[in-house]
Amino acid sequence: MDANVALIEKVAPATVSLQVQVPAGHPSVWALGTERLGSGTLVDSSGLILTVNYVVLGAEKITVTLSDGRSFPGETVAQDFESGIALLRIPLTIAPLVEMVSSRTLEIGQPVFVVAGTGGEGRKGNGGIVTYLGPFDAHWEYMLDRAIMTTALNPGFGGGGLFTMRGDLVGVVSLNLNELLRSTMVIPVEYFLDYREEFLTLGQRIRSAQGWIGFYAHPLEGGLVVASVVPYGPAQIHGLREGDVILGINSRDVTSRAELYGELWKKKPGDTVVLNILRDKELKNVEIVCGNREEFYR
């Protein structure tokens, strides 16, 4: 269903479009390219923008365009690889903004809407309902304790906002899951609110770094198949290959990404993990020294 026009108009001035340029040599380029478009939402009057990290990862130039057509250079303030959010700032002393409310107030079936930039000053919105509130995992070594799923499909570029019918921001649009679910995955806004001071003063959350090996995995009956490995990442360097089937980690059987990530993230950068795999009908062990994702993509 379409979102109410008046509601879209209410939050559209706080919705920005992002144009991002990334150096050709940055390690994210093989998956995301050097030219990226995104959306974001102004969340304070001094030009602070909440968006998704993959859009601005490795950025050397960020251009932020408001709904009135004005453009500003954007500066990355904070990035969080674990939740997938990022914060930018533009030199704007009085900015339109929206109120943020924890998504813990949401209920299944509750009407919501998304607003996103479509490039330049273009803005579009879509309405829907909340269909899921709970754990989520994805193929790029990513897992949230709590994510939001909604039938409100993203009408523009990633990083825009999910809003209640009061116009309160409750989440950051990450990606459409159209192929299978016809839904949108949203990162709850409390991943920012709960750690706001850390992000704004340190540029990151205070916590121990998780082990990262740089691979993409999809569920398969009895294990997980490696869809690809990050070029020059730990997995590739230590011999993990596309098509390998992961049956276990450190001799512990795993049948889901959640199980695999849970075991992997018990390790820290510099620790060694052993993946128990099936390759060409042979059982093998692949030892991998975990890396630091933030340092790799710096």
Secondary structure, DSSP 8 states (H G I E B T S, - for coil): ----HHHHHHHGGGEEEEEEE--TTSTTHHHH-SEEEEEEEE-STT-EEEEEHHHHTT-SEEEEE-TTS-EEE-EEEEEETTTTEEEEE-S-SS-----B--GGG--TT-EEEEEEE-STT-EEEEEEEEEEEEEEEETTTEEEEEEEEES----S-TT-EEEETTS-EEEEEEEE-TTTTS-EEEEETHHHHTTHHHHHHHSS--S----B--EEEEEETTEEEEEEE-TTSHHHHTT--TT-EEEEETTEE--SHHHHHHHHTTS-TT-EEEEEEEETTEEEEEEEE-B-HHHHT-
